């Protein structure tokens, strides 16, 4: 059968937007492009270093005159921006594990094409949910939070040059040219060059966050789909002819073991990143709130940005909590599968061990220590507000 006739296609075809972002961001774990990515990552990092160095220099000058608001304004933007390039390095380091995640997703999608309609319905609904929320929804969220800066700057510049006799220029991120008068940043050709340069950096910003973080969400959602599928397979096995029951149960056990291996790959690939965003997001929410309340007046861009920061930490916590809850729920589904109708003692003993194993929650942790769940999300918000209160005082 030709590939076009399959309903469930590989990851790269099913989630084209995330695949594109991963590829452009030099993150997609394709063994054929390893050398290309190894050469391209330093080039991309070098391309943004002038902007990063100018921001750090301006932060240093602000520190010398105790301009805390300007320091926070810069750090709020440059921290996550540089974090995006750390993701490139981290994903290259974890490229083998990430490729195994993709291979497992591709393998499962291939199997779905041969399943009965009842399994296809489950897979179809789960994939559609991932495409809508974890792919397109996340891409819209990131694009809105980041591209608000250049879009508002472009709109204000067009308005001022159209309707004002002495138009005021707006930069994407206001930055003073090192060792010059502050007003020189609006002079031609520096203003135009910096505007285009910052727009290029904004595009990289969007690509990095869409690809890496979206890949995490899709990976967790697929783990939940795997659990749904083998729970349904066990229920169907209990209705099979007597001589087929044992073989089908063994197949479910194999799928359960594959799920545990798959989650271990997710944990290994993303646990460092989860630890970093745990710390960074608390700081970012705090600094954004401080800039909005104590800075140079209300700024819609930073209001949207702080909302994005909250969503950025909410989603990993939500995904991890969903995985944890569903992993525990599988024990109830195993127990309720109808095993009492089966006289085969081997099958009963196998289901007993499956139930016992499923009662241990599957947790996604940061730095292999800190479990991500909704309680952690609440704690992050509380800690961020406490830091904000301390900073204001």
C-alpha positions in Angstrom: 0.0 0.0 0.0 1.4 3.4 -0.9 2.2 5.9 1.9 -0.6 8.2 0.6 -3.2 5.6 1.4 -2.3 5.4 5.1 -4.4 7.4 7.4 -1.8 7.6 10.2 1.5 9.0 8.9 4.9 9.5 10.5 5.6 12.3 12.9 7.1 14.5 10.3 3.9 14.4 8.2 1.4 14.3 11.0 2.9 17.3 12.8 4.3 19.4 10.0 4.5 22.7 11.9 6.5 21.3 14.8 8.7 19.4 12.4 9.4 22.6 10.4 10.2 24.5 13.6 12.5 21.7 14.8 14.3 21.6 11.5 14.7 25.4 11.1 15.9 25.6 14.7 18.5 22.9 14.1 16.8 20.6 16.7 15.2 17.9 14.6 17.1 14.7 15.4 17.8 13.4 11.9 21.1 11.4 11.8 21.6 12.5 8.2 21.9 16.1 9.2 24.1 15.7 12.3 27.1 17.3 10.7 25.1 20.1 9.2 23.6 20.9 12.6 26.9 20.7 14.3 28.3 23.3 11.9 25.2 25.4 11.8 24.5 25.8 15.6 27.7 27.8 16.2 26.9 30.0 13.3 23.4 30.7 14.6 24.8 31.4 18.1 27.4 33.7 16.6 24.8 35.6 14.7 22.9 36.6 17.8 26.0 37.3 20.0 26.3 41.0 18.9 22.7 41.7 20.2 23.3 39.7 23.4 26.6 41.5 24.1 25.0 44.9 23.5 22.2 44.1 25.9 24.6 42.8 28.6 26.7 45.9 28.2 23.6 48.1 28.6 22.6 46.1 31.7 26.1 46.7 33.1 25.8 50.4 32.5 22.4 50.4 34.1 23.8 48.6 37.1 26.4 51.2 37.6 23.7 53.9 37.8 21.3 51.7 39.8 18.7 51.6 37.0 17.0 48.4 38.2 14.0 48.8 35.9 16.2 48.8 32.8 18.1 45.8 33.9 14.8 43.9 34.5 13.5 45.1 31.1 16.5 43.6 29.3 16.7 40.4 31.4 13.0 39.6 30.9 13.6 39.3 27.1 17.2 38.2 26.8 17.0 35.3 29.3 14.5 33.2 27.4 16.0 34.3 24.1 19.4 32.8 25.0 17.7 29.8 26.5 16.4 29.0 23.0 20.0 28.5 21.8 20.8 26.3 24.8 18.0 24.1 23.6 19.9 23.6 20.3 22.9 22.4 22.2 20.9 20.3 24.6 18.9 18.6 21.8 22.1 17.8 19.9 23.5 16.2 23.1 20.2 14.2 23.5 19.8 13.5 19.8 19.9 9.7 20.1 17.1 9.7 22.8 15.1 12.2 20.8 15.4 10.1 17.7 14.2 7.1 19.6 11.1 9.0 20.7 10.3 9.9 17.1 10.9 6.3 16.0 8.5 5.0 18.6 5.8 7.5 17.5 6.4 6.5 13.8 6.2 2.8 14.8 2.9 3.3 16.6 1.3 5.3 13.8 2.3 2.6 11.4 0.6 0.0 13.6 -2.6 2.2 13.9 -3.2 1.7 10.2 -3.6 -2.0 10.7 -5.8 -1.8 13.8 -9.6 -2.3 14.1 -11.8 0.8 13.7 -12.3 1.1 17.5 -8.5 1.7 18.0 -8.4 4.0 15.0 -11.1 6.2 16.6 -9.0 6.5 19.8 -5.9 7.3 17.8 -7.7 9.7 15.5 -9.2 11.7 18.4 -5.8 11.9 20.3 -3.9 13.0 17.3 -6.5 15.6 16.4 -6.3 16.9 20.0 -2.5 17.2 19.8 -2.6 19.0 16.4 -5.1 21.5 17.7 -3.7 22.3 21.1 -0.1 21.1 21.4 0.9 22.1 17.9 -1.2 24.9 16.4 -2.4 26.3 19.8 1.2 26.4 21.1 2.5 28.0 17.9 -0.1 30.7 18.1 0.7 31.4 21.8 4.4 31.7 21.2 4.0 33.8 18.1 1.6 36.2 19.9 3.9 36.6 22.9 7.1 37.3 20.9 5.8 38.9 17.7 3.8 41.5 19.7 7.1 43.3 20.1 8.0 43.8 16.3 4.3 44.1 15.2 3.6 46.9 17.7 6.9 48.6 16.7 6.0 48.4 13.0 2.4 49.7 13.6 3.6 52.6 15.7 6.3 53.6 13.2 3.8 53.5 10.3 1.2 55.5 12.3 3.8 58.2 13.4 5.3 58.6 9.9 1.9 58.8 8.3 0.0 61.1 10.7 2.7 63.1 12.6 4.9 65.9 11.3 7.7 65.0 13.7 7.4 61.2 13.9 8.9 59.3 16.8 10.7 56.1 16.0 10.1 52.8 17.9 12.6 49.9 18.2 11.5 46.3 18.7 13.5 46.3 21.9 14.8 49.7 22.9 18.6 49.4 23.1 21.3 52.1 23.3 24.3 51.8 20.9 27.3 51.2 23.1 29.5 54.2 23.9 27.2 56.7 22.1 24.6 59.2 22.9 21.3 57.6 23.6 19.4 59.4 20.8 21.8 58.1 18.2 20.0 54.8 18.3 17.2 56.4 16.2 19.6 57.7 13.5 19.8 56.3 10.0 21.2 53.7 9.2 21.6 52.4 12.7 17.9 52.3 13.5 17.0 50.5 10.3 19.8 48.0 10.6 19.0 47.2 14.3 15.3 46.9 13.5 15.9 44.2 10.8 18.5 42.5 13.1 16.0 42.3 16.0 13.3 41.1 13.7 15.6 38.3 12.6 16.2 37.4 16.3 12.5 37.5 17.0 11.9 34.9 14.3 14.6 32.6 15.8 13.0 33.2 19.2 9.6 31.9 17.9 11.1 29.0 16.1 13.1 27.7 19.0 10.1 27.8 21.4 7.6 26.3 19.0 9.8 23.4 18.1 11.4 22.2 21.3 8.5 22.9 23.7 5.9 21.6 21.2 7.9 18.4 20.8 7.7 17.8 24.6 3.9 18.2 24.6 3.4 15.9 21.6 5.7 13.3 23.2 3.7 13.3 26.5 0.3 13.2 24.6 1.5 10.2 22.7 2.4 8.4 25.9 -1.1 8.9 27.0 -2.4 7.6 23.7 -0.3 4.5 24.2 -1.9 3.8 27.5 -5.4 4.3 26.1 -4.6 1.9 23.4 -3.3 -1.0 25.5 -6.1 -0.6 28.1 -8.6 -1.0 25.3 -6.6 -3.9 23.9 -6.8 -5.7 27.3 -10.6 -5.2 27.4 -10.9 -6.6 23.9 -8.6 -9.5 24.9 -11.1 -10.6 27.6 -13.7 -11.1 24.9 -11.5 -13.2 22.6 -11.8 -17.0 22.2 -10.2 -18.8 25.1 -7.1 -20.0 23.2 -6.3 -16.4 22.1 -6.7 -14.6 25.5 -3.2 -15.5 26.9 -1.4 -14.3 23.7 -3.3 -11.1 23.6 -2.6 -10.3 27.3 1.1 -11.0 26.6 0.9 -8.5 23.8 -0.6 -5.9 26.2 2.2 -6.5 28.6 4.8 -5.9 25.9 3.1 -2.6 25.0 3.1 -1.6 28.7 6.8 -2.3 28.9 7.3 -0.2 25.7 5.4 2.6 27.4 7.7 2.6 30.4 10.8 2.6 28.1 9.2 5.5 26.0 8.6 7.6 29.1 12.2 7.0 30.3 13.3 8.4 27.0 11.2 11.5 27.5 12.5 11.9 31.0 16.1 11.6 29.8 15.6 14.0 26.9 13.8 16.8 28.7 14.7 16.6 32.5 17.5 19.2 32.3 15.3 21.6 30.3 12.4 21.2 32.8 14.7 22.1 35.7 15.9 25.2 33.9 12.4 26.5 33.0 11.3 25.8 36.6 13.8 28.3 37.9 13.8 30.7 34.9 10.0 31.0 34.8 9.7 32.0 38.4 12.2 34.7 37.8 10.6 35.8 34.5 7.1 36.1 35.9 8.5 38.1 38.9 10.5 40.5 36.7 7.7 40.9 34.2 5.3 41.9 37.0 7.8 44.3 38.4 8.4 45.9 35.0 4.6 46.3 34.4 3.9 47.8 37.9 7.2 49.7 38.7 8.5 50.5 35.2 7.7 53.2 32.8 4.0 52.7 32.8 1.7 50.0 31.6 3.2 48.1 28.6 0.9 45.8 26.7 3.8 43.9 25.3 5.1 42.8 28.7 1.6 42.0 29.9 1.2 39.6 27.0 4.7 38.3 27.6 4.0 37.5 31.3 0.9 35.7 30.2 3.0 33.6 27.9 5.5 32.9 30.7 2.6 31.5 32.8 1.4 29.4 29.9 4.9 28.2 29.3 5.2 26.6 32.7 1.6 25.6 33.0 1.7 23.3 29.9 4.5 21.1 31.0 2.9 20.8 34.5 -0.4 20.0 32.9 1.0 17.4 30.5 3.0 15.7 33.3 -0.1 15.8 35.6 -2.2 14.2 32.8 0.4 11.5 32.3 0.6 10.8 36.0 -3.2 10.6 36.4 -3.7 8.4 33.4 -1.0 6.0 34.5 -2.7 5.5 37.8 -6.1 5.2 36.1 -4.8 2.3 34.0 -4.7 0.1 37.1 -8.5 0.6 37.5 -9.0 -0.1 33.8 -7.0 -3.3 34.1 -9.0 -4.4 37.1 -12.3 -3.6 35.4 -11.4 -5.3 32.1 -13.5 -8.5 32.8 -10.7 -10.8 34.0 -13.1 -12.5 36.4 -14.7 -14.2 33.4 -11.4 -15.9 32.5 -10.6 -19.3 34.1 -7.0 -19.4 32.9 -4.9 -18.9 36.1 -1.9 -17.7 34.0 -4.0 -14.8 32.6 -5.3 -13.9 36.1 -1.7 -13.8 37.5 -0.5 -11.7 34.6 -3.3 -9.2 35.1 -2.5 -9.1 38.9 1.1 -8.1 38.1 -0.1 -5.5 35.5 -2.4 -3.9 38.0 0.3 -3.8 40.7 2.8 -2.2 38.3 0.3 0.4 37.0 -0.5 1.5 40.6 2.9 3.2 40.7 2.4 6.7 39.2 4.5 7.7 36.2 6.1 11.1 37.1 8.0 13.5 34.9 10.7 15.2 36.9 13.1 18.1 36.6 16.8 17.3 37.2 15.4 13.8 38.1 14.3 15.2 41.4 11.4 17.7 41.2 8.1 16.1 40.0 6.1 18.3 37.6 2.4 18.4 38.3 -0.3 21.0 39.0 0.8 21.4 42.6 4.2 22.5 41.3 2.5 25.0 39.0 0.7 26.5 41.9 3.9 26.6 43.9 5.7 28.4 41.1 3.1 31.1 40.9 3.1 31.6 44.7 6.9 31.8 44.7 7.0 34.2 41.8 4.6 36.5 43.6 6.6 36.3 46.8 9.7 37.3 44.9 7.8 40.1 43.3 6.7 41.4 46.6 10.2 41.2 48.0 11.6 43.0 45.0 9.1 45.8 45.4 9.9 46.3 49.0 
